[in-house]
Amino acid sequence: MADIEGAKDTKDFYLDVPFENQAFFLRGSGALDWGMQNRLARIFNPASGRTVMLAIDHGYFQGPTTGLERVDVSILPLLPHTNALMLTRGILRTTIPSTFSQGIVLRASGGPSILKELSNEQIALDIDDAIRLNACAMAVQVFIGGEFETQSIHNLTRLVDAGLRYGVITLGVTAVGKTMVRDAKYFRLACRICAELGAQIVKTYYVPEGFETITASCPVPVVMAGGKKLPELEALTMAYRAVSEGAAGVDMGRNIFQADAPVAMIQAVGKVVHELMKPEPAYDLYQTLKHETAGVRS
């Protein structure tokens, strides 16, 4: 029993201070449960409201991608500079240190390899395992206009339902096939469908014409996919334009781990995303950091 002797009778109930419950400020998150908001705050920097997510899940359909042959060697030095890591549960369990405290986004769909029809994906992760691995989010590919469009949308809705039951975020990834047009009209359609069906984050590609209409018409945060490898200045320019036009950050893979100096590149991307550093100064920073680490594995 608590010792009440000497307890003060006077208490301050702050009657003149209105009660405030501050929800996470990210678009669309105010109506989410506390646990989901907390998971969003581990993916997105609470100060800037944006994320530098590092995508290293390429092996789930194309094997040991260039730059990911040895994740333990090439990726671990990047971890201190990322807000979130998008990867498979196999790589998480075998390779990522359990001391990693940033957001974990697990690849949750899969099936076909690059040798088959990519849109024929199924759910490849049980929500129980996502919880066991302390994941913040589950990522599912959605192939709007693809051969297996309906199946991929069903994968999304099933994961959204499971995530809502247990407080885990669902990230909808707008996939594009070889014959699909990559323009603002298509991505407005794909992103809006993902959000309407319950995804709390949407990942999509940048387009130079009308990208701001994609982010404006999507009621949840849009994260820009890095896409194919570009020269470093071009990649930094694309990231700058995306966040300037409403993206809540980037999910880059090849444009970071295939850069000449990946550690320098991810730091330059971070300056662009979180501080809106313009591309040219960010590229100068990249070059400076690259030269400082010359001769050191980066």
C-alpha positions, 0 to 999 in steps of 0.5 A: 500500500502506498505511503500517504503520509506527507502527501499534499492536499493541493493539486493543480488540475490545470483547469485553464488548459484545454486537453489536447491529444495530438495525432500524428500530422501525416496526411490521412493518419488522424483517424488511425489507431494509436499503434498505427500512428506510432508505426507511421512515426517510425517510418516518417521523420516526425520533424520533416514529415518525410521519409528516406526509405531504402528498398532492398527487396528486389531479390524476391523476384529477381535474385541477387541484384547488382549491389545486393549480392552481399547485403551484409557488406553493401547495405549495413553501412547505409542503415544509420542514414535511413528512416525505414528499410523495405525488405523481405523477411528472409533478409531481415532475419538473416542479415539485419542486426536486431539493434536496428530501430528504424521502421521496417516495411516487409514485402508481403506479396510475391510468387512469380520471378522475372521469368514469369508474368509478374502480376500473378502475385499472391500474399506471401506473408502472414500478419502474425509473422509481420507482428513477430518481426515488429514490422511497421508496415506490409508492402503489397504490389498492385497491378492496375491494368495488369493481367491479374489486376483483380487478384492483386487488388484482392491481395491489398484488401486482405492485407488492409483488413489484417493490418487494421485488426492488429495495427500494422500499416499497409503500403500499396505499391503501384506496379507497372508492366512492360506495356503500361503507360507511365503518366500522371493519368495512370498513376492518379488512377492507381494511387487513388484506387490503393488509397480508396481500398484502404492502403495507408501509404502509397508508393508510386513512380515520379513523372515530370508532367503532372506529378503534383496532381497525383499527390494532391488527389491521393488522401494518404502519403505518396512515397516516390519509387526510385526506379531504374538507376540514374546518374546521381545528379539526375536521381537527386533532381528527381527526388527534389522535384517529387518532394517539392510536388507533394511526395512524403519522401522517397523509397529508393533502392538502385539509385542508392546502393548502385551509386558509386558511393552509396553511403554518400548518396543516401546522405545527400538524398536525406538532405534533399528529402528532409531539408529540401536541399536543392539538387546541385548543392546536394550533388556537391555534398555527395561528391565531398562525402564520396572523396572523404570515404575514398578507399573505404568500402561504402 
